């Protein structure tokens, strides 16, 4: 039914291996997603695969409804010999499916804004898994965008996709430099909030209204002086124990849900 691949010398197999490397993703402008959840999210967000690779376990468990649900053409689907499939998988629990997609690059000026837009800015984020966890929260709270600056990995890193459970596809995510981001924020009349443990104001004592950008720094270095000097407000999450900070994704979630709480309270009153 599907073209069968059993040789590690097959060009498509070589391409998969190349795309696990950031240089390969940059060269081809392609990335890999593994697992039914992640691939389904990509498909639902408007990504269409160039190639889909499956093994016999996927055919036995998922084939009949997965491909028909997303109307995938059989000429892009390849069955890979079971042991070879295991060798080309980045993780063990792929559920027997891997897909290759084209990357998308969103620019700052492509973000559609309303009068109450809310964006998160992540500066110097160090771990792909942390970005992935933040993207899950961004999807859950339906904020307008996550903007990332000064990172040393790409947003289609397999660990970002895995940790986000595919929410990297459902969230507006933009990579830009600090000065570009600041210029865009000022042009669009954002209030800039910086999250730092050195602030005097607690995050829930602020009224989050109008266009809002909240800047978070790395767990190691925190937010740079660049953003502290440009901020309208500095806010903190109170720490009662010996730890001086929370995991980045936890900090983002706490402030985002306070924003949601205030927003829904205002809407209920009106």
TIBATI-255527 format. One record per residue (C-alpha): z, y, x; residue in three letters. Coordinates in steps of 0.02 Angstrom, whole numbers, padded with zeros to 5 digits, always signed. Each point is the difference from the previous one (the first is absolute). Layout:
<atoms>
ZYXala/...
</atoms>
This chain:
<atoms>
+00000+00000+00000unk/+00047+00121+00140unk/-00072+00007+00175unk/+00114-00105+00110unk/+00060+00060+00171unk/+00077-00121+00124unk/-00044+00076+00169unk/+00110+00128+00089unk/-00163+00067+00075unk/-00062+00058-00169unk/-00033+00189+00007unk/+00103+00035-00155unk/+00148-00093+00074unk/-00018+00101+00159unk/-00002+00159-00105unk/+00164-00049-00085unk/+00084-00023+00169unk/-00068+00167+00059unk/+00070+00090-00153unk/+00178-00052+00041unk/-00014+00122+00145unk/+00009+00189-00035unk/-00151+00029+00113unk/-00100-00122-00103unk/+00050+00084-00164unk/-00049+00170+00071unk/-00165-00064+00070unk/-00059-00085-00161unk/+00093+00110-00127unk/+00058-00160-00081unk/+00169-00081-00032unk/+00074-00166-00057unk/+00111-00035-00150unk/+00084-00168-00026unk/+00080-00077-00154unk/-00037+00011-00186unk/+00119+00147-00034unk/-00068+00111+00137unk/-00183-00040-00035unk/+00025+00023-00187unk/+00074+00173+00029unk/-00148+00047+00110unk/-00122-00058-00133unk/+00093+00092-00138unk/-00001+00159+00106unk/-00189-00003+00016unk/-00024-00089+00166unk/-00135-00134-00003unk/-00003-00132+00137unk/-00142-00030+00121unk/+00058-00180+00026unk/+00132-00114-00076unk/+00062-00154+00093unk/+00094-00140-00088unk/+00062-00173+00040unk/+00021-00155-00107unk/+00178+00044-00053unk/-00061+00164-00078unk/-00141-00092-00089unk/+00125-00123-00073unk/+00125+00133-00059unk/-00087+00165-00034unk/-00189-00010+00004unk/-00039-00024-00184unk/+00081+00161-00064unk/+00012+00113+00154unk/-00186+00019+00035unk/-00050+00016-00183unk/+00135+00130-00032unk/-00066+00113+00137unk/-00184-00047-00022unk/-00026-00045+00182unk/-00173-00063+00045unk/-00010-00174+00075unk/-00117+00059+00139unk/+00142+00094+00086unk/+00123-00147-00011unk/+00018-00126+00140unk/+00103-00158+00008unk/+00080-00020+00172unk/+00054-00168+00068unk/+00188-00017-00028unk/+00062-00003+00180unk/-00121+00137+00054unk/+00062+00107-00145unk/+00179-00020+00063unk/-00056+00060+00173unk/-00082+00159-00067unk/+00146+00045-00115unk/+00114+00139+00059unk/+00145-00069-00101unk/+00044-00171-00067unk/+00014+00041-00186unk/-00178+00063-00032unk/-00016-00116-00152unk/-00165-00054+00073unk/-00098+00162-00020unk/-00053+00137+00121unk/-00118+00144-00039unk/-00089+00133+00104unk/-00016+00176-00072unk/-00070+00167+00056unk/+00131+00129+00049unk/+00019+00160-00100unk/+00050+00167+00075unk/+00076+00129-00117unk/+00003+00182+00057unk/+00137+00125-00045unk/-00119+00105-00104unk/-00048-00153-00103unk/+00175-00018-00073unk/-00002+00059-00181unk/+00151+00112-00029unk/+00088+00064-00155unk/+00136+00133-00013unk/+00136-00131+00030unk/-00080-00099+00140unk/+00116-00101+00111unk/-00047-00066+00173unk/+00096-00090+00136unk/-00035+00039+00182unk/+00044-00131+00130unk/+00007+00062+00179unk/+00001-00117+00151unk/+00030-00154-00106unk/+00023-00142+00125unk/-00021-00163-00095unk/-00144-00055-00112unk/+00124-00094-00110unk/+00095+00161-00035unk/-00159+00086-00057unk/-00039-00148-00112unk/+00172+00008-00081unk/-00019+00188-00031unk/-00169-00030-00083unk/+00081-00121-00123unk/+00122+00136-00051unk/-00141+00128-00010unk/-00095-00115-00117unk/+00155-00033-00105unk/+00037+00186-00020unk/-00184+00052-00015unk/+00013+00148+00118unk/-00161+00088+00046unk/-00018-00051+00182unk/+00080-00066+00159unk/-00056+00102+00151unk/+00026-00076+00172unk/-00001+00094+00166unk/+00020-00045+00183unk/-00010-00190-00020unk/-00058-00128+00127unk/-00069-00129-00122unk/-00129+00004-00139unk/+00039-00011-00185unk/-00096-00163-00019unk/+00112-00090+00124unk/+00034-00174-00074unk/+00188+00035-00002unk/-00027+00159-00103unk/-00102-00098-00127unk/+00126-00142-00006unk/+00156+00109-00013unk/-00080+00111-00132unk/-00052-00152-00104unk/-00168+00083-00015unk/+00067+00172-00051unk/-00094+00073+00148unk/-00150-00017-00116unk/+00080+00081-00153unk/+00075+00153+00085unk/-00087+00154+00069unk/+00038-00014+00185unk/-00064+00130+00123unk/+00012+00005+00189unk/-00002+00175+00075unk/+00078+00107+00137unk/+00155+00105-00030unk/-00091+00167+00011unk/-00135-00059-00122unk/+00131-00059-00123unk/+00098+00162+00011unk/-00157+00105-00028unk/-00043-00103-00155unk/+00178+00012-00069unk/+00001+00189+00018unk/-00173+00020-00076unk/+00061-00099-00151unk/+00169+00088-00016unk/+00114-00148+00033unk/+00187+00014+00027unk/+00041-00099+00157unk/+00160-00104+00005unk/+00055-00084+00161unk/+00114-00152-00010unk/+00123+00002+00146unk/+00180-00058+00020unk/+00038+00170+00080unk/-00033+00097-00161unk/+00141+00080-00098unk/-00075-00025-00173unk/+00010-00171-00084unk/-00164-00062-00074unk/+00064-00004-00181unk/+00057+00182+00005unk/-00181+00059+00009unk/-00109+00032-00152unk/-00168-00081+00036unk/-00124+00110-00094unk/-00176+00062+00035unk/-00105-00077+00137unk/+00111-00095+00119unk/-00024-00080+00171unk/+00144-00098+00077unk/-00011-00035+00187unk/+00082-00154+00077unk/+00008-00037+00185unk/+00017-00161+00098unk/+00164-00095+00001unk/+00009+00025+00187unk/-00044+00184+00021unk/+00014+00075-00174unk/-00104+00149-00056unk/-00074+00111+00135unk/+00044+00183+00025unk/-00175+00041-00060unk/+00044-00050-00178unk/+00179+00065+00006unk/-00064+00173+00044unk/-00130-00004-00140unk/+00112-00071-00136unk/+00059+00093-00155unk/+00150-00116-00017unk/+00087-00132+00104unk/+00086-00141-00095unk/+00105-00150+00046unk/+00057-00165-00071unk/+00189-00009+00023unk/+00060-00139+00115unk/+00178-00061-00031unk/+00011-00136+00132unk/-00032-00012+00186unk/-00189-00009-00013unk/-00084+00170+00023unk/-00158-00039-00099unk/-00085-00122-00118unk/-00159-00100+00019unk/-00148+00117-00027unk/-00063-00087-00157unk/+00175+00006-00076unk/+00014+00186+00033unk/-00170+00033-00079unk/+00045-00105-00153unk/+00165+00092-00028unk/-00081+00172+00000unk/-00153-00051-00099unk/+00105-00075-00139unk/+00108+00156-00007unk/-00160+00098-00023unk/-00054-00119-00139unk/+00172+00013-00083unk/-00008+00190-00003unk/-00180+00001-00060unk/+00034-00118-00144unk/+00156+00096-00049unk/-00101+00162-00011unk/-00136-00086-00101unk/+00128-00073-00121unk/+00077+00172-00031unk/-00169+00078-00033unk/
</atoms>
